[in-house]
């Protein structure tokens, strides 16, 4: 871990948007899901939710390991279990869907806590997802094709989300709580030690300004002697 790399990790966490997420509703092609994860990271999303069958999820995990280092992807059994808790927390659910009352994707206020719901490649958002949506959004089309690829559509929508949130000042100060910030920073900077701590019920040791253990030798000795702090 170089000092420059550690500072980059800190800067990325400063931009994270804890009240912005994506839910994919049976988007099953691994390349599309991987592209959505990368775009989510670029927009400051730290966690998204994925409704997907077992066999497709295994393929997706195999192609998106790099992206998964930065975006936590929560696998959900169905779109209701994905959306209901978020709606209970006050998120607006905006479904990318050409349904009755659909509005141009640039019209909603994305500075509010927001879920972007993206549907399957051919079927679109499921009826259950549509029922839980607060509004439908569409991207105007000027050619013969009827829709963008789902990952391209997610990128277009998130570009507008980012634009609005920048104007609202939501990227200008850290929005993650201290516990989430420090935990994620440690897991990014010292992933192997984080894995060891989780497996053994240990608290993460403190880091110095360069992302290294503040007193690594003393911590290792404390672990051997059973003196290390428990989580």
Phi and psi in degrees as a GROMACS rama.xvg file:
@    title "Ramachandran Plot"
@    xaxis  label "Phi"
@    yaxis  label "Psi"
@TYPE xy
-85.0008  159.181  UNK-2
-60.5933  -39.6263  UNK-3
-64.9068  -39.9983  UNK-4
-64.2058  -42.6728  UNK-5
-63.6136  -40.3689  UNK-6
-66.4601  -33.5367  UNK-7
-64.5839  -42.3156  UNK-8
-60.852  -43.0506  UNK-9
-63.4698  -40.9152  UNK-10
-63.6236  -42.0699  UNK-11
-61.1404  -42.7382  UNK-12
-66.1493  -28.1558  UNK-13
-63.8978  -26.2487  UNK-14
-93.6551  -6.66398  UNK-15
-62.7033  141.403  UNK-16
-111.813  93.5344  UNK-17
-68.7716  -12.8746  UNK-18
-108.698  29.4176  UNK-19
-137.095  130.393  UNK-20
-152.348  169.645  UNK-21
-120.99  140.495  UNK-22
-119.13  124.341  UNK-23
-99.6224  128.51  UNK-24
-104.064  86.5561  UNK-25
61.771  35.7228  UNK-26
-76.7143  109.09  UNK-27
-106.023  -15.5017  UNK-28
-75.8234  123.373  UNK-29
-62.2154  -35.8749  UNK-30
-67.1533  -34.7602  UNK-31
-70.283  -43.0708  UNK-32
-62.9698  -42.6385  UNK-33
-61.9816  -40.0866  UNK-34
-65.8079  -37.6547  UNK-35
-65.5799  -40.6351  UNK-36
-61.3203  -44.2049  UNK-37
-62.9478  -41.5168  UNK-38
-67.5387  -37.6264  UNK-39
-59.3752  -45.6622  UNK-40
-58.5124  -43.4074  UNK-41
-63.8011  -27.9151  UNK-42
-90.3866  -0.14092  UNK-43
92.609  14.0001  UNK-44
-84.7763  126.481  UNK-45
-100.074  -14.4297  UNK-46
-146.954  134.416  UNK-47
-134.835  171.206  UNK-48
-126.824  140.287  UNK-49
-131.828  117.481  UNK-50
-97.9792  114.663  UNK-51
-158.371  144.14  UNK-52
-66.1674  160.711  UNK-53
-55.565  -52.026  UNK-54
-64.4812  -35.9326  UNK-55
-73.6896  -33.0931  UNK-56
-66.4303  -39.8456  UNK-57
-61.4335  -42.4639  UNK-58
-65.204  -39.834  UNK-59
-62.3697  -45.4629  UNK-60
-60.5281  -32.892  UNK-61
-72.6188  -21.3387  UNK-62
-106.394  -4.04382  UNK-63
-125.47  24.7021  UNK-64
-62.5117  -37.6229  UNK-65
-63.2287  -45.7159  UNK-66
-64.6411  -35.3047  UNK-67
-66.0265  -16.7583  UNK-68
-66.4879  -24.3409  UNK-69
-116.172  -22.9191  UNK-70
-121.063  124.022  UNK-71
-81.3464  118.668  UNK-72
-102.695  113.724  UNK-73
-91.9245  119.929  UNK-74
-82.5332  131.139  UNK-75
-116.579  149.242  UNK-76
-72.2116  -36.8998  UNK-77
-155.972  170.579  UNK-78
-68.8661  -27.2165  UNK-79
-67.9272  -44.8524  UNK-80
-66.9094  -25.0397  UNK-81
-76.0622  -43.3547  UNK-82
-89.2062  -34.3336  UNK-83
-56.5142  -47.011  UNK-84
-64.1915  -34.8396  UNK-85
-68.9883  -41.8059  UNK-86
-63.2498  -37.2653  UNK-87
-64.8877  -25.1429  UNK-88
-86.6577  -0.68703  UNK-89
97.7425  11.7072  UNK-90
-74.4601  141.992  UNK-91
-86.0607  139.482  UNK-92
-107.261  115.078  UNK-93
-111.258  112.224  UNK-94
-95.1347  128.259  UNK-95
-75.5101  92.5212  UNK-96
-155.921  134.154  UNK-97
-88.2118  74.2662  UNK-98
-114.454  -179.748  UNK-99
-60.6374  131.071  UNK-100
83.1382  6.76779  UNK-101
-61.3704  142.373  UNK-102
-119.374  160.169  UNK-103
-55.2347  135.924  UNK-104
-61.7444  -15.1186  UNK-105
-85.7625  -6.57083  UNK-106
-79.808  -38.9888  UNK-107
-64.0422  159.646  UNK-108
-91.8641  104.221  UNK-109
-86.7458  1.8286  UNK-110
-76.8112  -11.9754  UNK-111
-78.6723  160.044  UNK-112
-55.8404  123.581  UNK-113
-136.817  138.481  UNK-114
-111.1  127.576  UNK-115
-98.1728  118.317  UNK-116
-101.279  118.204  UNK-117
-112.481  132  UNK-118
-94.5265  176.762  UNK-119
-62.7566  160.194  UNK-120
-59.1923  -39.984  UNK-121
-105.378  -43.1813  UNK-122
-83.1038  -21.069  UNK-123
78.1072  -162.953  UNK-124
-66.2614  136.132  UNK-125
-68.3847  160.814  UNK-126
-55.9889  -38.6059  UNK-127
-64.3581  -39.1228  UNK-128
-66.9602  -42.1982  UNK-129
-60.9959  -39.2133  UNK-130
-64.9083  -28.0564  UNK-131
-93.4737  -8.08123  UNK-132
-74.3001  144.148  UNK-133
-86.7071  -24.2281  UNK-134
-162.265  155.749  UNK-135
-104.053  138.714  UNK-136
-123.306  147.421  UNK-137
-135.163  157.11  UNK-138
-105.053  119.307  UNK-139
-57.4974  136.509  UNK-140
-110.807  134.859  UNK-141
-110.688  -0.470012  UNK-142
-118.704  -161.109  UNK-143
-81.1818  -29.9738  UNK-144
-69.2316  151.292  UNK-145
-91.9676  -19.1225  UNK-146
-157.999  158.012  UNK-147
-81.4157  158.114  UNK-148
-54.7616  145.149  UNK-149
-60.7602  -37.3864  UNK-150
-71.5937  -35.0472  UNK-151
-66.4125  -43.8531  UNK-152
-60.2453  -42.2803  UNK-153
-60.8521  -40.2023  UNK-154
-64.4412  -41.6307  UNK-155
-64.1188  -45.8882  UNK-156
-64.1303  -44.1522  UNK-157
-68.4883  -26.7652  UNK-158
-63.2952  -39.7197  UNK-159
-69.8233  -39.6994  UNK-160
-58.2401  -47.5138  UNK-161
-62.9907  -41.5368  UNK-162
-59.1297  -48.8442  UNK-163
-63.827  -41.3165  UNK-164
-69.7752  -32.7003  UNK-165
-64.84  -44.0886  UNK-166
-62.8978  -31.3343  UNK-167
-83.34  -1.57276  UNK-168
78.5112  18.0866  UNK-169
-80.5776  -8.23313  UNK-170
-103.945  1.8592  UNK-171
-88.6376  -9.89418  UNK-172
-147.672  155.551  UNK-173
-64.4437  132.8  UNK-174
-114.739  -10.3694  UNK-175
-73.5361  142.785  UNK-176
-68.8187  160.26  UNK-177
-58.7421  -42.9529  UNK-178
-61.9893  -46.3338  UNK-179
-64.7382  -40.5321  UNK-180
-61.9443  -51.9365  UNK-181
-66.4849  -40.1994  UNK-182
-63.7958  -47.4575  UNK-183
-66.5022  -39.6191  UNK-184
-59.9583  -44.5089  UNK-185
-63.808  -44.6785  UNK-186
-64.7065  -34.1123  UNK-187
-73.1649  -42.4989  UNK-188
-78.119  -34.5038  UNK-189
-133.681  66.1758  UNK-190
-63.6082  -39.6533  UNK-191
-68.1568  -42.1865  UNK-192
-67.1919  -37.4723  UNK-193
-60.967  -43.2585  UNK-194
-60.3483  -42.8019  UNK-195
-63.5928  -44.3592  UNK-196
-62.3153  -44.0239  UNK-197
-64.1681  -40.3437  UNK-198
-67.1264  -26.979  UNK-199
-112.642  10.6508  UNK-200
65.1515  33.784  UNK-201
-103.276  148.379  UNK-202
-72.0653  149.254  UNK-203
-69.1044  132.527  UNK-204
-72.9949  158.35  UNK-205
-69.7683  151.911  UNK-206
-107.296  153.859  UNK-207
-88.6514  -173.676  UNK-208
-70.3246  -10.9774  UNK-209
-104.234  5.148  UNK-210
86.2332  8.6669  UNK-211
-96.8081  161.167  UNK-212
-59.3157  134.645  UNK-213
-60.3598  -40.5734  UNK-214
-143.363  77.1434  UNK-215
-62.186  -42.3512  UNK-216
-65.2989  -41.7656  UNK-217
-64.9645  -39.2332  UNK-218
-65.1905  -43.5449  UNK-219
-60.6809  -40.4707  UNK-220
-64.9144  -41.2961  UNK-221
-62.4567  -37.1954  UNK-222
-64.2952  -45.5962  UNK-223
-62.1564  -36.9292  UNK-224
-90.7326  0.828974  UNK-225
75.4676  21.7424  UNK-226
-98.8379  -6.11402  UNK-227
-65.717  144.578  UNK-228
-63.2537  139.785  UNK-229
-86.2113  152.881  UNK-230
